[in-house]
Amino acid sequence: MNNQFVCPADFISIDENRVRVTASFVFLLSVIFLITGFWPVIAFLLYDFGVRAFNRSNCSLLNIISGYLVKLLVLRAKPVDRAPKRFAARIGLLMNAAILTAYLSGFIKLAFLFSSVIVLFSFLESVFSFCAGCYIYTFWKQFLGKVLFSAQS
Protein backbone atom coordinates (compact mmCIF):
# COMPACT_ATOMS: atom_id res chain seq x y z
CA MET A 1 0.00 0.00 0.00
CA ASN A 2 1.25 3.44 -0.92
CA ASN A 3 1.75 5.56 2.22
CA GLN A 4 2.44 8.79 0.34
CA PHE A 5 0.31 11.72 1.50
CA VAL A 6 -1.54 13.46 -1.35
CA CYS A 7 -3.47 16.71 -1.24
CA PRO A 8 -5.38 18.43 -4.04
CA ALA A 9 -3.86 21.65 -5.39
CA ASP A 10 -5.07 24.39 -7.71
CA PHE A 11 -2.30 26.90 -6.91
CA ILE A 12 -4.79 29.60 -5.94
CA SER A 13 -4.08 31.08 -2.52
CA ILE A 14 -6.59 31.95 0.16
CA ASP A 15 -6.04 33.23 3.71
CA GLU A 16 -5.58 30.40 6.20
CA ASN A 17 -6.65 32.65 9.08
CA ARG A 18 -9.99 33.25 7.40
CA VAL A 19 -10.40 29.50 6.85
CA ARG A 20 -9.66 28.79 10.50
CA VAL A 21 -12.12 31.42 11.74
CA THR A 22 -14.76 29.98 9.42
CA ALA A 23 -14.01 26.51 10.83
CA SER A 24 -14.51 27.96 14.32
CA PHE A 25 -17.99 29.13 13.35
CA VAL A 26 -18.75 25.70 11.87
CA PHE A 27 -17.58 24.15 15.14
CA LEU A 28 -19.79 26.44 17.24
CA LEU A 29 -22.86 25.96 15.05
CA SER A 30 -22.42 22.18 15.00
CA VAL A 31 -22.11 22.11 18.78
CA ILE A 32 -25.28 24.21 19.01
CA PHE A 33 -27.05 21.62 16.86
CA LEU A 34 -25.77 18.78 19.05
CA ILE A 35 -26.99 20.54 22.20
CA THR A 36 -30.35 21.79 20.91
CA GLY A 37 -31.25 19.55 17.97
CA PHE A 38 -32.35 22.69 16.12
CA TRP A 39 -32.17 21.40 12.54
CA PRO A 40 -32.24 24.81 10.75
CA VAL A 41 -28.63 25.20 11.93
CA ILE A 42 -27.72 22.21 9.75
CA ALA A 43 -29.74 23.61 6.85
CA PHE A 44 -27.74 26.83 7.14
CA LEU A 45 -24.44 24.89 7.26
CA LEU A 46 -25.55 22.88 4.24
CA TYR A 47 -26.05 26.10 2.27
CA ASP A 48 -22.81 27.63 3.53
CA PHE A 49 -20.71 24.55 2.75
CA GLY A 50 -22.41 24.38 -0.66
CA VAL A 51 -21.43 27.86 -1.75
CA ARG A 52 -17.88 27.40 -0.46
CA ALA A 53 -17.56 24.00 -2.13
CA PHE A 54 -18.30 25.53 -5.52
CA ASN A 55 -16.09 28.65 -5.26
CA ARG A 56 -18.84 31.07 -4.26
CA SER A 57 -17.23 32.10 -0.97
CA ASN A 58 -18.50 35.63 -1.53
CA CYS A 59 -22.00 34.18 -0.87
CA SER A 60 -20.94 32.40 2.32
CA LEU A 61 -22.12 34.28 5.39
CA LEU A 62 -19.55 32.48 7.54
CA ASN A 63 -16.75 33.40 5.15
CA ILE A 64 -17.88 37.03 5.02
CA ILE A 65 -18.05 37.32 8.81
CA SER A 66 -14.67 35.57 9.09
CA GLY A 67 -13.15 38.12 6.72
CA TYR A 68 -14.41 40.99 8.87
CA LEU A 69 -13.15 39.30 12.03
CA VAL A 70 -9.70 38.68 10.53
CA LYS A 71 -9.49 42.38 9.58
CA LEU A 72 -10.77 43.48 12.98
CA LEU A 73 -8.15 41.35 14.74
CA VAL A 74 -5.48 42.61 12.30
CA LEU A 75 -4.30 39.09 11.51
CA ARG A 76 -1.58 38.98 8.89
CA ALA A 77 -2.57 36.95 5.83
CA LYS A 78 -1.21 33.40 5.67
CA PRO A 79 -1.54 32.08 2.14
CA VAL A 80 -2.64 28.47 1.73
CA ASP A 81 -3.77 26.57 -1.36
CA ARG A 82 -7.53 26.73 -1.91
CA ALA A 83 -8.06 23.22 -3.32
CA PRO A 84 -7.76 21.22 -0.07
CA LYS A 85 -10.15 23.61 1.66
CA ARG A 86 -12.59 23.36 -1.24
CA PHE A 87 -12.40 19.56 -1.11
CA ALA A 88 -13.05 19.71 2.65
CA ALA A 89 -16.04 21.98 1.98
CA ARG A 90 -17.42 19.36 -0.42
CA ILE A 91 -17.07 16.74 2.29
CA GLY A 92 -18.81 19.14 4.69
CA LEU A 93 -21.58 19.61 2.13
CA LEU A 94 -22.11 15.85 1.85
CA MET A 95 -21.91 15.35 5.61
CA ASN A 96 -24.43 18.10 6.33
CA ALA A 97 -26.77 16.72 3.66
CA ALA A 98 -26.52 13.34 5.41
CA ILE A 99 -27.08 14.96 8.82
CA LEU A 100 -30.16 16.85 7.66
CA THR A 101 -31.59 13.83 5.83
CA ALA A 102 -30.99 11.53 8.79
CA TYR A 103 -32.43 14.01 11.29
CA LEU A 104 -35.56 14.78 9.29
CA SER A 105 -36.06 11.04 8.65
CA GLY A 106 -36.04 10.33 12.37
CA PHE A 107 -32.52 8.86 12.59
CA ILE A 108 -31.51 11.30 15.33
CA LYS A 109 -28.57 9.29 16.69
CA LEU A 110 -27.10 8.89 13.19
CA ALA A 111 -27.48 12.63 12.58
CA PHE A 112 -25.72 13.36 15.87
CA LEU A 113 -22.95 10.88 15.01
CA PHE A 114 -22.30 12.59 11.66
CA SER A 115 -22.50 15.98 13.33
CA SER A 116 -19.89 14.85 15.85
CA VAL A 117 -17.53 14.17 12.94
CA ILE A 118 -18.09 17.72 11.69
CA VAL A 119 -17.41 19.01 15.21
CA LEU A 120 -14.14 17.05 15.35
CA PHE A 121 -12.94 18.07 11.88
CA SER A 122 -13.83 21.75 12.35
CA PHE A 123 -12.16 21.79 15.76
CA LEU A 124 -8.97 20.30 14.30
CA GLU A 125 -8.95 22.86 11.47
CA SER A 126 -9.70 25.88 13.65
CA VAL A 127 -7.32 25.08 16.50
CA PHE A 128 -4.48 23.14 14.88
CA SER A 129 -4.85 24.00 11.16
CA PHE A 130 -5.20 20.25 10.60
CA CYS A 131 -7.06 19.55 7.36
CA ALA A 132 -8.73 16.16 7.64
CA GLY A 133 -9.84 16.61 4.03
CA CYS A 134 -6.31 15.90 2.82
CA TYR A 135 -6.31 12.55 4.60
CA ILE A 136 -9.70 11.68 3.15
CA TYR A 137 -8.47 12.78 -0.28
CA THR A 138 -5.39 10.55 0.03
CA PHE A 139 -7.55 7.58 1.02
CA TRP A 140 -9.99 8.33 -1.82
CA LYS A 141 -7.22 8.49 -4.44
CA GLN A 142 -5.69 5.23 -3.19
CA PHE A 143 -9.10 3.54 -3.19
CA LEU A 144 -9.91 4.84 -6.67
CA GLY A 145 -6.51 3.67 -7.93
CA LYS A 146 -7.14 0.17 -6.64
CA VAL A 147 -10.65 0.04 -8.12
CA LEU A 148 -9.54 1.36 -11.51
CA PHE A 149 -6.45 -0.83 -11.77
CA SER A 150 -8.27 -3.98 -10.63
CA ALA A 151 -11.03 -3.31 -13.18
CA GLN A 152 -8.46 -3.20 -16.00
CA SER A 153 -6.97 -6.60 -15.05
C-alpha positions in Angstrom: 0.0 0.0 0.0 1.2 3.4 -0.9 1.8 5.6 2.2 2.4 8.8 0.3 0.3 11.7 1.5 -1.5 13.5 -1.4 -3.5 16.7 -1.2 -5.4 18.4 -4.0 -3.9 21.6 -5.4 -5.1 24.4 -7.7 -2.3 26.9 -6.9 -4.8 29.6 -5.9 -4.1 31.1 -2.5 -6.6 31.9 0.2 -6.0 33.2 3.7 -5.6 30.4 6.2 -6.7 32.7 9.1 -10.0 33.2 7.4 -10.4 29.5 6.8 -9.7 28.8 10.5 -12.1 31.4 11.7 -14.8 30.0 9.4 -14.0 26.5 10.8 -14.5 28.0 14.3 -18.0 29.1 13.3 -18.8 25.7 11.9 -17.6 24.1 15.1 -19.8 26.4 17.2 -22.9 26.0 15.0 -22.4 22.2 15.0 -22.1 22.1 18.8 -25.3 24.2 19.0 -27.1 21.6 16.9 -25.8 18.8 19.0 -27.0 20.5 22.2 -30.4 21.8 20.9 -31.3 19.5 18.0 -32.4 22.7 16.1 -32.2 21.4 12.5 -32.2 24.8 10.7 -28.6 25.2 11.9 -27.7 22.2 9.8 -29.7 23.6 6.9 -27.7 26.8 7.1 -24.4 24.9 7.3 -25.6 22.9 4.2 -26.0 26.1 2.3 -22.8 27.6 3.5 -20.7 24.6 2.7 -22.4 24.4 -0.7 -21.4 27.9 -1.8 -17.9 27.4 -0.5 -17.6 24.0 -2.1 -18.3 25.5 -5.5 -16.1 28.7 -5.3 -18.8 31.1 -4.3 -17.2 32.1 -1.0 -18.5 35.6 -1.5 -22.0 34.2 -0.9 -20.9 32.4 2.3 -22.1 34.3 5.4 -19.5 32.5 7.5 -16.7 33.4 5.1 -17.9 37.0 5.0 -18.1 37.3 8.8 -14.7 35.6 9.1 -13.2 38.1 6.7 -14.4 41.0 8.9 -13.1 39.3 12.0 -9.7 38.7 10.5 -9.5 42.4 9.6 -10.8 43.5 13.0 -8.1 41.4 14.7 -5.5 42.6 12.3 -4.3 39.1 11.5 -1.6 39.0 8.9 -2.6 37.0 5.8 -1.2 33.4 5.7 -1.5 32.1 2.1 -2.6 28.5 1.7 -3.8 26.6 -1.4 -7.5 26.7 -1.9 -8.1 23.2 -3.3 -7.8 21.2 -0.1 -10.2 23.6 1.7 -12.6 23.4 -1.2 -12.4 19.6 -1.1 -13.0 19.7 2.6 -16.0 22.0 2.0 -17.4 19.4 -0.4 -17.1 16.7 2.3 -18.8 19.1 4.7 -21.6 19.6 2.1 -22.1 15.8 1.9 -21.9 15.3 5.6 -24.4 18.1 6.3 -26.8 16.7 3.7 -26.5 13.3 5.4 -27.1 15.0 8.8 -30.2 16.8 7.7 -31.6 13.8 5.8 -31.0 11.5 8.8 -32.4 14.0 11.3 -35.6 14.8 9.3 -36.1 11.0 8.7 -36.0 10.3 12.4 -32.5 8.9 12.6 -31.5 11.3 15.3 -28.6 9.3 16.7 -27.1 8.9 13.2 -27.5 12.6 12.6 -25.7 13.4 15.9 -22.9 10.9 15.0 -22.3 12.6 11.7 -22.5 16.0 13.3 -19.9 14.9 15.9 -17.5 14.2 12.9 -18.1 17.7 11.7 -17.4 19.0 15.2 -14.1 17.1 15.4 -12.9 18.1 11.9 -13.8 21.8 12.3 -12.2 21.8 15.8 -9.0 20.3 14.3 -9.0 22.9 11.5 -9.7 25.9 13.6 -7.3 25.1 16.5 -4.5 23.1 14.9 -4.8 24.0 11.2 -5.2 20.2 10.6 -7.1 19.6 7.4 -8.7 16.2 7.6 -9.8 16.6 4.0 -6.3 15.9 2.8 -6.3 12.6 4.6 -9.7 11.7 3.2 -8.5 12.8 -0.3 -5.4 10.5 0.0 -7.6 7.6 1.0 -10.0 8.3 -1.8 -7.2 8.5 -4.4 -5.7 5.2 -3.2 -9.1 3.5 -3.2 -9.9 4.8 -6.7 -6.5 3.7 -7.9 -7.1 0.2 -6.6 -10.6 0.0 -8.1 -9.5 1.4 -11.5 -6.4 -0.8 -11.8 -8.3 -4.0 -10.6 -11.0 -3.3 -13.2 -8.5 -3.2 -16.0 -7.0 -6.6 -15.1 
